[in-house]
Amino acid sequence: MSLTKDSLNTLADAILHAHQALRPQVAVTALTHSAPLSALTGCEVFLKCEHLQHTGSFKFRGASNKVLALTDEQRKKGVITASSGNHGQALALAGLRAGVPVTVYTTTSASPTKLAAVKAFGAKVISLDTDPLSVELEAAKQAQQQDTLFVSPYNDLDVIAGQGTVGAELVEQLPDVDAVFIAVGGGGLISGIAAALAHLKPGTDIIGCWPENAPTLQRSLEVGEIIEMEEEETLSDGTAGGVEPGSITFPLCQQLVTQTVLVSEQEIREAMKAVARFERWMIEGAAGVALAGAIKLAAQYQGKKVAVVLCGRNILLEKFIGAIQ
């Protein structure tokens, strides 16, 4: 996809179409002003509550939009995907509601809580003892061999358009938003939100946030091409893993992301703890990454209205408690 003005407008139109077509199965999530976090940072902090979306993450948006776009033949054959949990869970529920069989490839290290939810929605789970990118490439290979559609968690314009509905909602809820902080893995969420805001509110800062331990796409943006790199363990398992070669999210991020920021595991922990203390919500590590990024760059946005996307809540209770102690 060449990122011409026309192609970006086409993506924006797809987002606006999804914004209407996905209702009521996809919820409009609240945008909540946090007085304590605003006092802490000196910014006007608004929390976009994607952790309260169905299946506990924003992923239900993109999965639902993809299922909506399937042909009758694709629906009968079913779909294959790769996921550490949230995307798989979202696609499993969207498939269950539409009568579409779903198979999810994942790593043996994926969250047991997330995988249990995937299975509860009737999807078949295949676990491989390898890294997330290798799982993704194997799932795509199996889909091709079985003549079945592979649904990428991020490298798919229907999925990106679905995620972009977060941006459409943001503009309706906070028309004068100055900046949006978003945790990034493969880049589907930030690409969709950025495309929506570029169309609906040009000039809004889009800040991509990564864990220092798992910044593959951020490093790729720095060097100007998609690279492979060794990642370390991170609380933000939802953003961990490499990026599929040729992913459309790479040029979208190149063109639409204003700034990037890396946060430490301790900063992620502190952000998760802050949301629990001030807002009484349990969020997963990836959501903590976005808030940690906002706290880290707060000096740049004093008095400005910033939205932080709390992208999910799917974390083991024991892991959460261990993280915030």
C-alpha positions as CSV (number, residue, x, y, z in Angstrom):
1,M,0.0,0.0,0.0
2,S,1.5,3.3,-1.1
3,L,0.7,5.9,1.5
4,T,-0.6,8.6,-0.8
5,K,-3.2,11.1,0.3
6,D,-5.9,9.1,-1.4
7,S,-4.9,5.8,0.3
8,L,-4.9,7.5,3.7
9,N,-8.3,9.0,2.9
10,T,-9.5,5.5,1.9
11,L,-8.3,4.2,5.3
12,A,-10.0,7.1,7.1
13,D,-13.3,6.4,5.3
14,A,-13.0,2.7,6.3
15,I,-12.5,3.7,9.9
16,L,-15.6,6.0,9.8
17,H,-17.6,3.2,8.2
18,A,-16.5,0.8,10.9
19,H,-17.4,3.4,13.5
20,Q,-21.1,3.1,12.5
21,A,-21.2,-0.5,11.2
22,L,-19.7,-2.2,14.4
23,R,-22.5,-0.9,16.7
24,P,-23.9,-2.2,19.0
25,Q,-21.6,-5.3,19.2
26,V,-18.6,-3.1,19.8
27,A,-19.0,-0.8,22.8
28,V,-18.2,2.9,22.8
29,T,-15.8,3.0,25.7
30,A,-15.7,5.8,28.2
31,L,-13.1,8.6,28.2
32,T,-12.5,9.5,31.8
33,H,-10.8,12.6,33.2
34,S,-8.4,11.6,36.0
35,A,-7.9,14.4,38.5
36,P,-5.2,12.5,40.4
37,L,-3.1,11.7,37.3
38,S,-3.6,15.3,36.1
39,A,-2.3,16.6,39.4
40,L,0.6,14.2,39.2
41,T,1.7,15.1,35.7
42,G,0.6,18.7,35.3
43,C,-1.4,17.7,32.2
44,E,-5.1,17.2,31.8
45,V,-5.1,13.4,31.6
46,F,-8.0,11.6,30.1
47,L,-8.1,7.8,30.1
48,K,-9.6,6.0,27.1
49,C,-11.0,2.9,28.7
50,E,-10.4,0.1,26.2
51,H,-9.8,-2.2,29.1
52,L,-13.6,-2.1,29.5
53,Q,-14.2,-3.2,25.9
54,H,-15.7,-6.6,25.3
55,T,-13.0,-9.3,25.9
56,G,-11.1,-6.9,28.0
57,S,-9.1,-5.1,25.2
58,F,-9.3,-2.9,22.1
59,K,-8.7,-6.0,20.0
60,F,-12.4,-6.8,19.8
61,R,-12.8,-3.8,17.5
62,G,-10.4,-5.0,14.7
63,A,-11.5,-8.6,15.0
64,S,-15.2,-7.7,14.7
65,N,-14.5,-5.5,11.7
66,K,-12.5,-8.3,10.0
67,V,-15.3,-10.8,10.6
68,L,-17.8,-8.3,9.2
69,A,-15.8,-8.1,6.0
70,L,-15.5,-11.9,5.4
71,T,-17.1,-13.4,2.3
72,D,-19.6,-16.3,2.7
73,E,-16.9,-18.7,1.5
74,Q,-14.4,-17.4,4.1
75,R,-17.0,-17.7,6.8
76,K,-17.6,-21.3,6.0
77,K,-13.8,-22.2,5.9
78,G,-13.0,-20.3,9.1
79,V,-10.0,-18.2,9.8
80,I,-6.5,-18.7,11.3
81,T,-4.6,-16.2,13.4
82,A,-1.6,-15.8,15.7
83,S,-1.9,-14.2,19.1
84,S,-0.4,-14.0,22.6
85,G,-4.0,-13.8,23.8
86,N,-6.0,-10.6,23.3
87,H,-6.4,-10.7,19.6
88,G,-7.1,-14.4,19.7
89,Q,-9.7,-13.9,22.4
90,A,-11.3,-11.1,20.4
91,L,-11.4,-13.0,17.1
92,A,-12.7,-16.1,18.9
93,L,-15.7,-14.1,20.3
94,A,-16.3,-12.3,17.0
95,G,-16.2,-15.7,15.2
96,L,-18.4,-17.3,17.7
97,R,-21.1,-14.6,17.3
98,A,-20.9,-14.9,13.5
99,G,-20.6,-18.7,13.3
100,V,-17.1,-18.5,11.9
101,P,-14.6,-21.3,13.1
102,V,-11.4,-19.8,14.5
103,T,-7.9,-21.4,15.0
104,V,-5.4,-19.5,17.1
105,Y,-1.6,-20.2,17.0
106,T,0.2,-19.0,20.0
107,T,3.4,-19.4,22.0
108,T,3.8,-21.8,24.9
109,S,4.7,-18.8,27.1
110,A,1.4,-17.0,26.4
111,S,-0.8,-16.0,29.4
112,P,-2.8,-19.0,30.6
113,T,-5.7,-16.6,31.5
114,K,-5.9,-15.2,28.0
115,L,-5.7,-18.7,26.3
116,A,-8.4,-20.1,28.6
117,A,-10.6,-17.3,27.4
118,V,-9.8,-18.0,23.8
119,K,-10.8,-21.7,24.3
120,A,-14.0,-20.7,26.2
121,F,-15.2,-18.9,23.1
122,G,-14.8,-22.1,21.1
123,A,-11.6,-21.4,19.2
124,K,-9.0,-24.1,18.6
125,V,-5.6,-23.3,20.2
126,I,-2.3,-24.5,18.8
127,S,0.8,-23.7,21.0
128,L,4.3,-23.6,19.6
129,D,7.5,-23.5,21.6
130,T,9.0,-20.5,19.7
131,D,8.9,-16.7,19.6
132,P,5.8,-14.7,18.7
133,L,7.0,-13.6,15.2
134,S,7.8,-17.2,14.3
135,V,4.4,-18.3,15.5
136,E,2.8,-15.6,13.3
137,L,4.8,-16.7,10.2
138,E,3.9,-20.4,10.9
139,A,0.2,-19.6,11.3
140,A,0.3,-17.6,8.0
141,K,2.0,-20.6,6.3
142,Q,-0.6,-23.1,7.6
143,A,-3.4,-20.8,6.5
144,Q,-2.0,-20.8,3.0
145,Q,-1.5,-24.5,2.9
146,Q,-5.1,-25.1,4.1
147,D,-6.6,-22.5,1.8
148,T,-7.9,-20.6,4.8
149,L,-7.8,-16.9,5.5
150,F,-5.0,-15.7,7.8
151,V,-6.1,-12.8,10.0
152,S,-3.0,-10.8,11.2
153,P,-3.3,-9.1,14.6
154,Y,-2.1,-5.9,12.9
155,N,-1.0,-6.3,9.3
156,D,-4.5,-6.1,7.9
157,L,-6.4,-3.0,6.8
158,D,-9.8,-4.2,8.0
159,V,-8.3,-4.9,11.5
160,I,-6.6,-1.5,11.5
161,A,-9.8,0.2,10.5
162,G,-11.6,-1.4,13.4
163,Q,-8.9,-0.3,15.8
164,G,-9.1,3.2,14.4
165,T,-12.6,3.5,15.8
166,V,-10.9,4.3,19.1
167,G,-9.7,7.5,17.4
168,A,-13.1,8.4,16.0
169,E,-14.6,8.1,19.4
170,L,-11.8,10.2,21.0
171,V,-12.5,13.1,18.7
172,E,-16.2,12.9,19.5
173,Q,-15.5,12.7,23.3
174,L,-12.6,15.3,23.4
175,P,-12.6,17.4,20.3
176,D,-9.7,19.6,21.5
177,V,-7.4,16.7,22.5
178,D,-3.7,17.7,22.1
179,A,-1.9,14.4,22.2
180,V,-2.7,10.6,22.4
181,F,-0.3,8.1,24.1
182,I,-0.6,4.5,22.8
183,A,1.3,1.3,23.6
184,V,2.7,-0.3,20.4
185,G,3.4,-3.9,19.5
186,G,2.8,-4.6,15.8
187,G,1.3,-1.2,15.3
188,G,-2.3,-1.9,14.4
189,L,-3.8,0.2,17.2
190,I,-1.6,3.2,16.8
191,S,-1.9,3.1,13.0
192,G,-5.7,3.1,13.2
193,I,-5.9,5.9,15.8
194,A,-3.4,8.0,14.0
195,A,-5.1,7.6,10.6
196,A,-8.4,8.6,12.2
197,L,-7.0,11.7,13.9
198,A,-5.0,12.7,10.8
199,H,-8.4,12.9,9.1
200,L,-10.6,14.2,11.9
201,K,-8.2,16.4,13.9
202,P,-4.9,17.1,12.0
203,G,-2.1,18.3,14.2
204,T,-2.9,16.0,17.2
205,D,0.4,14.5,18.5
206,I,0.5,10.7,18.3
207,I,3.0,9.3,20.7
208,G,4.0,5.6,20.4
209,C,5.1,4.0,23.7
210,W,7.2,0.9,24.0
211,P,8.8,-1.1,26.8
212,E,12.6,-0.7,26.8
213,N,12.7,-4.5,26.8
214,A,10.7,-5.1,23.7
215,P,11.0,-2.2,21.2
216,T,11.3,-4.0,17.8
217,L,9.0,-1.7,15.8
218,Q,10.4,1.4,17.5
219,R,14.0,0.4,16.6
220,S,12.8,-0.4,13.1
221,L,11.4,3.1,12.7
222,E,14.7,4.5,13.9
223,V,16.7,2.6,11.2
224,G,14.1,3.0,8.5
225,E,13.3,-0.7,7.9
226,I,11.7,-3.6,9.7
227,I,14.4,-5.5,11.6
228,E,14.5,-8.5,13.8
229,M,16.0,-8.2,17.3
230,E,16.3,-10.1,20.5
231,E,13.7,-8.9,23.1
232,E,13.8,-9.3,26.8
233,E,11.0,-10.4,29.1
234,T,8.5,-7.6,29.8
235,L,5.3,-7.0,31.8
236,S,3.8,-5.8,28.5
237,D,3.4,-9.2,26.9
238,G,0.6,-7.8,24.7
239,T,3.1,-5.7,22.8
240,A,6.0,-8.2,22.7
241,G,7.3,-9.8,19.6
242,G,8.6,-8.8,16.2
243,V,6.9,-7.3,13.2
244,E,5.9,-9.3,10.1
245,P,8.0,-8.3,7.1
246,G,6.2,-5.9,4.8
247,S,3.7,-4.9,7.4
248,I,1.5,-2.0,6.4
249,T,1.8,-0.6,9.9
250,F,5.4,0.3,9.3
251,P,4.9,3.0,6.7
252,L,1.8,4.1,8.5
253,C,3.8,4.7,11.7
254,Q,6.6,6.3,9.7
255,Q,4.2,8.9,8.4
256,L,1.7,9.4,11.2
257,V,3.5,8.9,14.6
258,T,4.8,12.2,16.0
259,Q,7.1,10.8,18.7
260,T,8.2,7.6,20.3
261,V,9.2,6.9,23.9
262,L,10.6,3.9,25.7
263,V,9.7,3.1,29.3
264,S,11.4,0.8,31.8
265,E,9.8,-2.2,33.6
266,Q,9.8,-0.2,36.8
267,E,8.0,2.7,35.1
268,I,5.4,0.3,33.7
269,R,4.9,-1.1,37.3
270,E,4.5,2.4,38.7
271,A,1.9,3.3,36.0
272,M,-0.1,0.1,36.7
273,K,0.0,0.9,40.4
274,A,-1.1,4.5,39.8
275,V,-4.2,3.4,37.9
276,A,-5.0,0.9,40.7
277,R,-4.5,3.4,43.4
278,F,-6.2,6.4,41.8
279,E,-8.9,4.8,39.6
280,R,-9.4,1.4,41.2
281,W,-8.7,-0.5,37.9
282,M,-6.5,-3.5,37.3
283,I,-4.8,-3.0,33.9
284,E,-2.3,-5.2,32.0
285,G,1.3,-4.2,31.3
286,A,0.6,-2.8,27.8
287,A,-1.9,-0.3,29.2
288,G,0.7,0.6,31.8
289,V,3.2,1.3,29.0
290,A,1.0,4.0,27.6
291,L,0.5,5.8,30.9
292,A,4.2,5.4,31.7
293,G,5.0,7.1,28.4
294,A,2.6,10.0,29.3
295,I,4.2,10.4,32.7
296,K,7.7,10.4,31.2
297,L,6.9,13.1,28.6
298,A,4.6,15.1,30.9
299,A,6.9,18.1,30.8
300,Q,6.1,18.6,27.1
301,Y,2.4,18.8,27.7
302,Q,1.9,20.9,30.7
303,G,-1.7,22.2,30.8
304,K,-2.5,20.3,27.6
305,K,-5.2,17.7,27.1
306,V,-3.7,14.3,26.7
307,A,-5.5,11.0,26.2
308,V,-3.9,7.7,27.4
309,V,-5.3,4.6,25.8
310,L,-5.7,1.9,28.5
311,C,-5.6,-0.9,25.9
312,G,-6.4,-3.9,28.1
313,R,-7.0,-5.6,31.4
314,N,-6.2,-9.2,30.7
315,I,-3.6,-10.1,33.3
316,L,-3.4,-12.8,35.9
317,L,-4.3,-11.5,39.3
318,E,-1.2,-13.0,40.9
319,K,1.0,-11.4,38.2
320,F,-0.7,-8.0,38.7
321,I,-0.3,-8.1,42.5
322,G,3.4,-9.1,42.0
323,A,3.9,-6.2,39.6
324,I,2.5,-3.5,41.9
325,Q,4.1,-4.6,45.2
